[in-house]
Amino acid sequence: MIRLTRLNGEQFVLNAELIRRVEGHPDTVVSLLDDTKYIVKESVDQVVQEVREHQASIQSIAFKMDRGEYRPPVAHTQDGAAPDSSVVPFPTREER
């Protein structure tokens, strides 16, 4: 997801994978695969840079996950405890 700004100053996030094209004439128009169009304050170059950074972050996390180095942040409740999870960890050989 990338963060963009409408002409009225309202920010929104957009799934970068859905972008078909970005044009500047003179306002920047972002066209999606379903032909939805957004006019944004950012320049064409800024939108392209946001998309590149988004894609690079995905590749970086995938690389870390592949190497076993990625640990997503754990959300905590107000009392500081980790929330209950519906995901059960796979048992280790010692636990089987």
N, C-alpha and C positions, 0 to 999 in steps of 0.2 A: 504494500500500500504506500502511496505517496501523498504528501500533504500539499494541497493547492489552495489558492485564494480566489474567490469570485470577485467580480468588479466592485461589489458592495462591501467588500472587506471580510465577508464570511469565509472561514476556512472549512475545508472538507477533505476527506481522504478518498482516494480513488485507487482501485485495483489496477496497477500498472500493466498487468497481463491483458487487460481488455482494451488497451489503447491501439487504435488502428493508425491514426496519424495526428500530427501536431502541426498547425499552420499559423503563421503570423500575417495578418492582413487587416489593419495594423494591430488589432487586438489578437491575442493568442487564443486559438480555438483548438480544443482537444476533442477529437472525434473517436468514439468507441466503436467496437465491432458491430454493435446493434444500431449504429448511426445516431446514437445520443451524442449531443454536442455540448461542451462546456466552454464558456468564455472565461479566461482566467487572467489574473494580473501578471503572473510570471511570464518571462520571455520564452520563446521556443527553446533557446539554449538552456535555460534554467530547468524546464520540464525534462529535457533530454538528460541533463545531469542528475536530476532526481531519479529518473528511471534507471540510469546506470548504477547509481549508488544502491538503489533497491536490489537490483540483480546481483551486484557484487556482495551485498550482505547475505543474500540467500546462498550464494556459492561459498562464502566464508564459513557460514554456520554448517553447511553440508560437509565441508572439508573437516571441520572440527569434530562433527558427529562421527565421521568415518574413522577418525583417529582416536575416538573415545575421549576427546577433550572437552566436549560441549556439555555443560550442565545448565539447563534452563533455570531461571530464578524461581524459587518456591514462594508462593504467596502465603502470608501468615494472617491469622485472624487477629482481632483487636487485642486478645489476651496474649499474643505472641506465639501461640501454638500453630503448628502446621495443620491445615484443614484435612479432614478425612478425604480419602480418594477412593474412587470406584475402580481404580486400576490396581490390580494385585501384582506385586513384583514376581518375576519368574524365580522359582527357588534355585538356590545354588546346589551343587552336588552334595555338600555336607548336609543340607536340609532335607534331601530326598530320602 
